[in-house]
């Protein structure tokens, strides 16, 4: 599924612990235009809980949330 999603920018937060994956995501989204898609890769177990909440709180759309092996993958559409 995640291979089918086109994205404009990618954040590699592998090996980073909370709150760094969210902070890197927030910083990346700030550079993007409305409607663009951000791919985030993270290994912090808390990210599975954090990203849906982050999307809801910021008004960005979580297009996909899943795992490929030990890596959590998220696609967020900029509001």
N, CA, C and O atoms as CSV, one atom per row, in Angstrom:
chain,resi,resn,atom,element,x,y,z
A,1,UNK,N,N,0.822,-1.206,0.000
A,1,UNK,CA,C,0.000,0.000,0.000
A,1,UNK,C,C,0.857,1.257,0.000
A,1,UNK,O,O,0.630,2.154,-0.812
A,2,UNK,N,N,1.846,1.341,0.904
A,2,UNK,CA,C,2.623,2.570,1.019
A,2,UNK,C,C,3.436,2.852,-0.245
A,2,UNK,O,O,3.765,4.006,-0.522
A,3,UNK,N,N,3.765,1.801,-1.020
A,3,UNK,CA,C,4.538,1.997,-2.239
A,3,UNK,C,C,3.712,2.726,-3.299
A,3,UNK,O,O,4.275,3.291,-4.237
A,4,UNK,N,N,2.391,2.722,-3.163
A,4,UNK,CA,C,1.503,3.326,-4.155
A,4,UNK,C,C,1.275,4.818,-3.919
A,4,UNK,O,O,0.645,5.482,-4.742
A,5,UNK,N,N,1.775,5.349,-2.814
A,5,UNK,CA,C,1.517,6.746,-2.475
A,5,UNK,C,C,2.668,7.621,-2.964
A,5,UNK,O,O,3.826,7.414,-2.599
A,6,UNK,N,N,2.326,8.599,-3.793
A,6,UNK,CA,C,3.326,9.572,-4.243
A,6,UNK,C,C,3.546,10.579,-3.128
A,6,UNK,O,O,2.597,11.006,-2.471
A,7,UNK,N,N,4.820,10.964,-2.914
A,7,UNK,CA,C,5.102,11.946,-1.872
A,7,UNK,C,C,6.092,12.982,-2.386
A,7,UNK,O,O,6.832,12.735,-3.338
A,8,UNK,N,N,6.093,14.145,-1.742
A,8,UNK,CA,C,6.931,15.261,-2.152
A,8,UNK,C,C,8.200,15.387,-1.329
A,8,UNK,O,O,9.209,15.902,-1.809
A,9,UNK,N,N,8.152,14.914,-0.081
A,9,UNK,CA,C,9.279,15.066,0.836
A,9,UNK,C,C,9.293,13.880,1.789
A,9,UNK,O,O,8.253,13.289,2.081
A,10,UNK,N,N,10.490,13.539,2.272
A,10,UNK,CA,C,10.636,12.385,3.162
A,10,UNK,C,C,11.418,12.792,4.404
A,10,UNK,O,O,12.411,13.514,4.317
A,11,UNK,N,N,10.959,12.321,5.560
A,11,UNK,CA,C,11.671,12.527,6.824
A,11,UNK,C,C,12.118,11.163,7.334
A,11,UNK,O,O,11.300,10.266,7.536
A,12,UNK,N,N,13.411,11.018,7.537
A,12,UNK,CA,C,13.974,9.783,8.082
A,12,UNK,C,C,14.236,10.000,9.562
A,12,UNK,O,O,15.232,10.618,9.940
A,13,UNK,N,N,13.335,9.487,10.405
A,13,UNK,CA,C,13.474,9.622,11.854
A,13,UNK,C,C,13.827,8.274,12.489
A,13,UNK,O,O,13.576,8.051,13.673
A,14,UNK,N,N,14.407,7.385,11.690
A,14,UNK,CA,C,14.799,6.063,12.186
A,14,UNK,C,C,15.883,6.225,13.249
A,14,UNK,O,O,16.880,6.918,13.047
A,15,UNK,N,N,15.658,5.569,14.381
A,15,UNK,CA,C,16.616,5.622,15.480
A,15,UNK,C,C,16.416,6.796,16.421
A,15,UNK,O,O,17.084,6.880,17.452
A,16,UNK,N,N,15.514,7.699,16.088
A,16,UNK,CA,C,15.242,8.859,16.951
A,16,UNK,C,C,14.119,8.537,17.915
A,16,UNK,O,O,13.172,7.827,17.577
A,17,UNK,N,N,14.238,9.070,19.126
A,17,UNK,CA,C,13.207,8.858,20.138
A,17,UNK,C,C,12.320,10.093,20.257
A,17,UNK,O,O,12.704,11.198,19.873
A,18,UNK,N,N,11.129,9.875,20.797
A,18,UNK,CA,C,10.163,10.927,21.035
A,18,UNK,C,C,10.843,12.057,21.819
A,18,UNK,O,O,11.579,11.763,22.761
A,19,UNK,N,N,10.636,13.304,21.482
A,19,UNK,CA,C,9.693,13.845,20.505
A,19,UNK,C,C,10.304,14.147,19.134
A,19,UNK,O,O,9.657,14.793,18.310
A,20,UNK,N,N,11.526,13.699,18.873
A,20,UNK,CA,C,12.206,14.084,17.630
A,20,UNK,C,C,11.460,13.734,16.343
A,20,UNK,O,O,11.431,14.564,15.435
A,21,UNK,N,N,10.853,12.545,16.215
A,21,UNK,CA,C,10.128,12.284,14.964
A,21,UNK,C,C,9.013,13.305,14.689
A,21,UNK,O,O,8.835,13.734,13.548
A,22,UNK,N,N,8.274,13.688,15.714
A,22,UNK,CA,C,7.204,14.675,15.543
A,22,UNK,C,C,7.788,16.057,15.251
A,22,UNK,O,O,7.265,16.787,14.409
A,23,UNK,N,N,8.861,16.414,15.937
A,23,UNK,CA,C,9.471,17.726,15.701
A,23,UNK,C,C,10.017,17.835,14.282
A,23,UNK,O,O,9.843,18.864,13.628
A,24,UNK,N,N,10.672,16.789,13.803
A,24,UNK,CA,C,11.183,16.780,12.419
A,24,UNK,C,C,10.032,16.857,11.419
A,24,UNK,O,O,10.134,17.528,10.392
A,25,UNK,N,N,8.948,16.172,11.726
A,25,UNK,CA,C,7.767,16.186,10.855
A,25,UNK,C,C,7.163,17.587,10.805
A,25,UNK,O,O,6.833,18.087,9.730
A,26,UNK,N,N,7.020,18.212,11.960
A,26,UNK,CA,C,6.450,19.556,12.037
A,26,UNK,C,C,7.293,20.541,11.231
A,26,UNK,O,O,6.757,21.376,10.502
A,27,UNK,N,N,8.610,20.440,11.364
A,27,UNK,CA,C,9.532,21.321,10.649
A,27,UNK,C,C,9.421,21.113,9.131
A,27,UNK,O,O,9.416,22.077,8.365
A,28,UNK,N,N,9.332,19.847,8.710
A,28,UNK,CA,C,9.225,19.537,7.282
A,28,UNK,C,C,7.905,20.039,6.710
A,28,UNK,O,O,7.882,20.609,5.619
A,29,UNK,N,N,6.810,19.833,7.429
A,29,UNK,CA,C,5.495,20.276,6.959
A,29,UNK,C,C,5.454,21.797,6.778
A,29,UNK,O,O,4.770,22.304,5.888
A,30,UNK,N,N,6.186,22.515,7.623
A,30,UNK,CA,C,6.201,23.975,7.545
A,30,UNK,C,C,6.821,24.473,6.236
A,30,UNK,O,O,6.559,25.602,5.821
A,31,UNK,N,N,7.632,23.651,5.589
A,31,UNK,CA,C,8.280,24.047,4.336
A,31,UNK,C,C,7.454,23.655,3.112
A,31,UNK,O,O,7.810,24.002,1.985
A,32,UNK,N,N,6.358,22.938,3.327
A,32,UNK,CA,C,5.586,22.365,2.226
A,32,UNK,C,C,4.351,23.192,1.880
A,32,UNK,O,O,3.857,23.973,2.692
A,33,UNK,N,N,3.871,23.000,0.662
A,33,UNK,CA,C,2.655,23.662,0.197
A,33,UNK,C,C,1.435,22.819,0.576
A,33,UNK,O,O,1.546,21.611,0.784
A,34,UNK,N,N,0.288,23.461,0.664
A,34,UNK,CA,C,-0.954,22.758,0.950
A,34,UNK,C,C,-1.208,21.679,-0.107
A,34,UNK,O,O,-1.084,21.931,-1.306
A,35,UNK,N,N,-1.563,20.479,0.351
A,35,UNK,CA,C,-1.855,19.369,-0.552
A,35,UNK,C,C,-0.672,18.471,-0.831
A,35,UNK,O,O,-0.844,17.375,-1.366
A,36,UNK,N,N,0.534,18.913,-0.478
A,36,UNK,CA,C,1.715,18.066,-0.684
A,36,UNK,C,C,1.754,16.963,0.371
A,36,UNK,O,O,1.163,17.089,1.443
A,37,UNK,N,N,2.461,15.880,0.046
A,37,UNK,CA,C,2.487,14.702,0.910
A,37,UNK,C,C,3.893,14.477,1.464
A,37,UNK,O,O,4.887,14.551,0.741
A,38,UNK,N,N,3.946,14.203,2.755
A,38,UNK,CA,C,5.187,13.933,3.469
A,38,UNK,C,C,5.222,12.470,3.893
A,38,UNK,O,O,4.256,11.962,4.464
A,39,UNK,N,N,6.332,11.796,3.615
A,39,UNK,CA,C,6.538,10.425,4.090
A,39,UNK,C,C,7.464,10.486,5.301
A,39,UNK,O,O,8.511,11.132,5.257
A,40,UNK,N,N,7.075,9.815,6.377
A,40,UNK,CA,C,7.891,9.772,7.587
A,40,UNK,C,C,8.193,8.316,7.918
A,40,UNK,O,O,7.300,7.468,7.918
A,41,UNK,N,N,9.463,8.038,8.201
A,41,UNK,CA,C,9.892,6.714,8.643
A,41,UNK,C,C,10.429,6.854,10.061
A,41,UNK,O,O,11.280,7.704,10.323
A,42,UNK,N,N,9.939,6.027,10.971
A,42,UNK,CA,C,10.345,6.113,12.370
A,42,UNK,C,C,10.410,4.722,12.997
A,42,UNK,O,O,9.742,3.791,12.549
A,43,UNK,N,N,11.220,4.603,14.033
A,43,UNK,CA,C,11.313,3.333,14.754
A,43,UNK,C,C,10.887,3.474,16.216
A,43,UNK,O,O,10.811,2.476,16.932
A,44,UNK,N,N,10.612,4.688,16.663
A,44,UNK,CA,C,10.158,4.904,18.031
A,44,UNK,C,C,8.758,4.307,18.187
A,44,UNK,O,O,7.835,4.682,17.464
A,45,UNK,N,N,8.608,3.387,19.125
A,45,UNK,CA,C,7.329,2.687,19.312
A,45,UNK,C,C,6.179,3.651,19.573
A,45,UNK,O,O,5.044,3.370,19.186
A,46,UNK,N,N,6.448,4.775,20.218
A,46,UNK,CA,C,5.408,5.752,20.522
A,46,UNK,C,C,4.860,6.460,19.292
A,46,UNK,O,O,3.789,7.065,19.349
A,47,UNK,N,N,5.582,6.389,18.188
A,47,UNK,CA,C,5.162,7.082,16.973
A,47,UNK,C,C,3.808,6.578,16.467
A,47,UNK,O,O,3.026,7.354,15.918
A,48,UNK,N,N,3.531,5.300,16.646
A,48,UNK,CA,C,2.258,4.727,16.193
A,48,UNK,C,C,1.074,5.421,16.865
A,48,UNK,O,O,0.001,5.541,16.275
A,49,UNK,N,N,1.274,5.870,18.086
A,49,UNK,CA,C,0.246,6.597,18.831
A,49,UNK,C,C,0.324,8.105,18.552
A,49,UNK,O,O,-0.702,8.779,18.456
A,50,UNK,N,N,1.547,8.622,18.424
A,50,UNK,CA,C,1.768,10.064,18.295
A,50,UNK,C,C,1.292,10.647,16.970
A,50,UNK,O,O,0.703,11.728,16.946
A,51,UNK,N,N,1.541,9.945,15.870
A,51,UNK,CA,C,1.248,10.532,14.560
A,51,UNK,C,C,-0.246,10.733,14.286
A,51,UNK,O,O,-0.617,11.784,13.763
A,52,UNK,N,N,-1.115,9.777,14.613
A,52,UNK,CA,C,-2.550,10.053,14.435
A,52,UNK,C,C,-3.017,11.261,15.263
A,52,UNK,O,O,-3.826,12.061,14.793
A,53,UNK,N,N,-2.507,11.387,16.490
A,53,UNK,CA,C,-2.868,12.530,17.333
A,53,UNK,C,C,-2.325,13.829,16.749
A,53,UNK,O,O,-3.022,14.843,16.720
A,54,UNK,N,N,-1.083,13.793,16.284
A,54,UNK,CA,C,-0.462,14.973,15.680
A,54,UNK,C,C,-1.267,15.443,14.471
A,54,UNK,O,O,-1.524,16.637,14.311
A,55,UNK,N,N,-1.662,14.495,13.622
A,55,UNK,CA,C,-2.435,14.845,12.423
A,55,UNK,C,C,-3.764,15.500,12.815
A,55,UNK,O,O,-4.163,16.511,12.237
A,56,UNK,N,N,-4.429,14.917,13.787
A,56,UNK,CA,C,-5.722,15.446,14.228
A,56,UNK,C,C,-5.574,16.852,14.821
A,56,UNK,O,O,-6.374,17.743,14.536
A,57,UNK,N,N,-4.541,17.039,15.647
A,57,UNK,CA,C,-4.342,18.326,16.320
A,57,UNK,C,C,-3.921,19.427,15.356
A,57,UNK,O,O,-4.243,20.596,15.572
A,58,UNK,N,N,-3.198,19.064,14.284
A,58,UNK,CA,C,-2.676,20.086,13.370
A,58,UNK,C,C,-3.546,20.277,12.136
A,58,UNK,O,O,-3.338,21.224,11.378
A,59,UNK,N,N,-4.519,19.391,11.920
A,59,UNK,CA,C,-5.388,19.511,10.764
A,59,UNK,C,C,-4.802,18.925,9.493
A,59,UNK,O,O,-5.385,19.071,8.418
A,60,UNK,N,N,-3.650,18.260,9.600
A,60,UNK,CA,C,-3.073,17.572,8.454
A,60,UNK,C,C,-3.706,16.182,8.363
A,60,UNK,O,O,-4.099,15.603,9.375
A,61,UNK,N,N,-3.798,15.657,7.146
A,61,UNK,CA,C,-4.477,14.376,6.940
A,61,UNK,C,C,-3.477,13.220,6.969
A,61,UNK,O,O,-2.493,13.221,6.228
A,62,UNK,N,N,-3.737,12.235,7.830
A,62,UNK,CA,C,-2.921,11.027,7.863
A,62,UNK,C,C,-3.459,10.084,6.788
A,62,UNK,O,O,-4.520,9.481,6.947
A,63,UNK,N,N,-2.709,9.968,5.695
A,63,UNK,CA,C,-3.149,9.147,4.564
A,63,UNK,C,C,-2.882,7.669,4.794
A,63,UNK,O,O,-3.648,6.818,4.342
A,64,UNK,N,N,-1.796,7.363,5.498
A,64,UNK,CA,C,-1.401,5.973,5.701
A,64,UNK,C,C,-0.575,5.864,6.966
A,64,UNK,O,O,0.228,6.743,7.276
A,65,UNK,N,N,-0.778,4.785,7.688
A,65,UNK,CA,C,0.011,4.461,8.869
A,65,UNK,C,C,0.201,2.954,8.866
A,65,UNK,O,O,-0.772,2.200,8.867
A,66,UNK,N,N,1.446,2.519,8.862
A,66,UNK,CA,C,1.708,1.085,8.836
A,66,UNK,C,C,3.156,0.795,9.158
A,66,UNK,O,O,3.920,1.687,9.527
A,67,UNK,N,N,3.523,-0.470,9.012
A,67,UNK,CA,C,4.892,-0.871,9.319
A,67,UNK,C,C,5.462,-1.712,8.193
A,67,UNK,O,O,4.764,-2.515,7.574
A,68,UNK,N,N,6.740,-1.509,7.945
A,68,UNK,CA,C,7.497,-2.355,7.033
A,68,UNK,C,C,8.653,-2.887,7.858
A,68,UNK,O,O,9.662,-2.204,8.036
A,69,UNK,N,N,8.507,-4.111,8.365
A,69,UNK,CA,C,9.493,-4.651,9.292
A,69,UNK,C,C,9.415,-3.894,10.600
A,69,UNK,O,O,8.340,-3.750,11.181
A,70,UNK,N,N,10.570,-3.405,11.067
A,70,UNK,CA,C,10.632,-2.651,12.325
A,70,UNK,C,C,10.390,-1.157,12.127
A,70,UNK,O,O,10.367,-0.395,13.093
A,71,UNK,N,N,10.211,-0.743,10.883
A,71,UNK,CA,C,10.071,0.683,10.582
A,71,UNK,C,C,8.601,1.053,10.411
A,71,UNK,O,O,7.876,0.444,9.625
A,72,UNK,N,N,8.186,2.059,11.161
A,72,UNK,CA,C,6.828,2.588,11.036
A,72,UNK,C,C,6.832,3.615,9.911
A,72,UNK,O,O,7.737,4.445,9.818
A,73,UNK,N,N,5.814,3.551,9.061
A,73,UNK,CA,C,5.703,4.446,7.913
A,73,UNK,C,C,4.418,5.263,8.037
A,73,UNK,O,O,3.347,4.725,8.321
A,74,UNK,N,N,4.546,6.567,7.820
A,74,UNK,CA,C,3.400,7.464,7.873
A,74,UNK,C,C,3.423,8.375,6.650
A,74,UNK,O,O,4.482,8.846,6.233
A,75,UNK,N,N,2.255,8.615,6.087
A,75,UNK,CA,C,2.110,9.585,5.014
A,75,UNK,C,C,1.126,10.646,5.487
A,75,UNK,O,O,-0.012,10.335,5.840
A,76,UNK,N,N,1.565,11.889,5.493
A,76,UNK,CA,C,0.729,12.996,5.928
A,76,UNK,C,C,0.532,13.979,4.776
A,76,UNK,O,O,1.483,14.352,4.089
A,77,UNK,N,N,-0.710,14.386,4.580
A,77,UNK,CA,C,-1.020,15.378,3.550
A,77,UNK,C,C,-1.130,16.741,4.218
A,77,UNK,O,O,-1.912,16.927,5.151
A,78,UNK,N,N,-0.342,17.686,3.734
A,78,UNK,CA,C,-0.299,19.032,4.309
A,78,UNK,C,C,-1.643,19.730,4.122
A,78,UNK,O,O,-2.212,19.724,3.031
A,79,UNK,N,N,-2.136,20.326,5.194
A,79,UNK,CA,C,-3.429,21.032,5.132
A,79,UNK,C,C,-3.322,22.309,4.330
A,79,UNK,O,O,-4.311,23.025,4.176
